[in-house]
Amino acid sequence: MEEGASPAHRVMFPLSVFKTKKEAKIPLAMVALSDAPSAQIACDAGLDAILVGDSLGNTALGFDSTIPVTMDMMAHHVAAVVRGVKSSSRPDVPIVADMPFGSYATVERGVENAVRLMQLGAHAVKVEGAEHQERLVDDYIWKGNLLLEVLRQTGVPVMGHIGFTPQSQMVLGRVVQGKTVADASNLLEQARLLQQSGCFAVVLEAMTAQVAHKITEKLLVPTIGIGAGNGCDGQVLVWHDLVGISGKTLKMAKAYAHTRQIWTDALRDYQRDVEEKVFPAEDNSWLMAPEEFRTFDELTERGWVEDDFDNSDPFADE
């Protein structure tokens, strides 16, 4: 903030936290979630950044992969998370939105969909993979990703994503990446190309810890790990895994609470209280003033209510 500038005139750059924490060598904590209340809690708890990941297809929508997630689904959840962040005590927490399967099959479609997510309130988008093309430009060979280049020119910040990329699981053939020298070298080259293409950060998913650490050492931009060891510049976990809602914990995750059992116990207690008429209690109800109810009771006893209203059984056979 400029000297003498008031907070009301401060220009906020939410994504700067990625660079700031890398330079300070303090790992960044990011969480992937998809609804307003969770976003509000995450911000109030002090998390550095939020990813609205297409993993919501598994965690919130019941799909067995991220492939069925559409742009309309992502837009719905991004808008909800934006509202949650804005209602928190830290409304400037950065929000990164996943580009779902097929949403960037062409450059034109990718730009249109990325702009849509930004207009909903995301600060950046995340794109899986590191496909690059070579073109002859002014007598030299240009190597890069045209989509990322156009997004950069459009003003859309991009987070890259390499390693295990769920949208490509049908062709990868395995989860853990970076087990061989050839594979590790390819991952390092992908990371360098993403940095060269203007990505402000790169997610490293499900790769050997040594390779992720080496990539982190070689890149100038931050790396965010998920199942990639603790040598990255930051970590991201899925909300449902982190707070223990998921039925099982993946190797790459850690449940810091076991709230699934808390929710289950609460629902069972609720059902019991309803069946035993313990809930709702008087504290959960509104009562008429005694004189008003007395008059109403007298009217019903005289048959006034029965005469003026149809009390027939709506489920009776015609």
Protein Blocks (a to p, Z undefined) as FASTA:
>chain_A
ZZhiafklpccdfklmmmmmmmnopacdddddfbfklmmmmmmnopabdcddfklmmmmn
opabfklpcfklmmmmmmmmmmmmmmmmblmbccdddddehilmpfklmmmmmmmmmmno
pabdcdedjddcdddeehiacdddfklmmmmmnopacdddehjdfklmmmnopabehkaf
klmmmmmmmmmmmmmnopabdcdehiafklmmmmmmmpmbdcddehiajkbfbdcddfkl
mnomafbdcfkbccfbdfklmmmmmmmmmmmmmmnomaccfklpccddfklmmmmmmmmm
nommmmmpccbdfkbcZZ
